[in-house]
Amino acid sequence: MDRPQLDSNPTIQKLIKWVHSTKDLGMRCTAGEESVYNWEVPYISRRALEGYFSRDHAIDNLLQALYNEDSPVLEDLHASHIKNGYSMVFCLLIVIGHGQFINYFVEHGIDDQRLPLHDQRNFPTTFSDPQFFDKFYQQQWQFCVPDLTADIWRT
């Protein structure tokens, strides 16, 4: 049986500390009848996250921290697959204490391109944390940052 995420694990601690030290501040706008602007909203850029996961087997080390060595999940989860489509989801899950659910997200195709999630359809459930989706929903915004380029304003 796989173990629950232990935030005290040095590999997980390293990622959590990196996330806290790497966050930049930006602005979030909620459009609607009344636009609401939130200043100084923390975010993690995709480029920074990709850089972190490119270092020294970071994803493999995190998977080993989350799963037992003999877990069949490790046969199907590959670092390159996570890095190339699930890096935001994986980091987000670890930040909220549910990194071991990355296999569920991969199996169900809930990848970085599907963020932000707005409803619980196809979302996993757990008895140990009835607020799992709410935590995911609230924290996902720091990873849902568009890449702004000079071309963004050209039509």
Residue pairs with C-beta under 8 A, 6 or more apart in sequence:
1 68
2 66
2 67
2 68
2 71
2 73
2 100
3 66
3 67
3 68
3 100
4 100
4 128
5 12
5 66
5 94
5 97
5 98
5 99
5 100
6 12
6 65
7 13
7 16
7 97
9 65
11 61
11 62
11 64
11 65
12 62
12 65
12 66
12 94
12 99
15 52
15 58
15 62
15 91
15 94
16 94
16 95
18 52
19 44
19 91
19 95
22 44
22 48
22 52
23 42
23 43
23 44
23 142
24 42
24 43
24 44
24 45
25 40
25 41
25 42
25 43
26 40
26 41
26 42
26 43
26 145
27 37
27 38
27 39
27 40
27 41
28 37
28 38
28 41
28 141
29 35
29 36
29 37
29 38
30 36
30 38
41 141
41 142
42 142
43 141
43 142
43 143
43 145
44 91
44 142
44 143
44 145
45 145
45 147
46 87
46 88
46 145
46 147
47 147
49 87
49 88
49 91
49 143
50 83
50 87
52 58
53 59
53 82
53 83
53 87
53 91
54 83
57 79
59 79
59 82
59 83
59 90
60 79
62 90
62 94
62 99
63 74
63 77
63 79
63 82
63 102
64 74
66 94
66 99
66 100
66 102
67 73
67 74
67 100
73 103
76 103
76 106
77 102
77 103
77 106
81 106
82 90
82 102
82 106
85 111
85 112
85 113
86 102
86 105
86 106
86 111
86 112
87 112
88 112
88 115
88 143
88 144
89 102
89 105
89 110
89 111
89 112
89 115
90 99
90 102
90 105
91 143
92 136
92 139
92 140
92 143
93 99
93 100
93 101
93 102
93 105
93 136
95 139
96 132
96 135
96 136
96 139
97 129
97 135
98 126
98 129
98 132
98 135
98 136
101 124
104 110
104 124
105 111
105 124
108 122
110 117
110 122
110 123
115 140
115 143
115 144
116 137
116 140
116 141
116 144
117 123
117 136
117 137
117 140
118 137
120 133
123 132
123 133
123 136
124 132
125 132
126 132
129 135
146 152
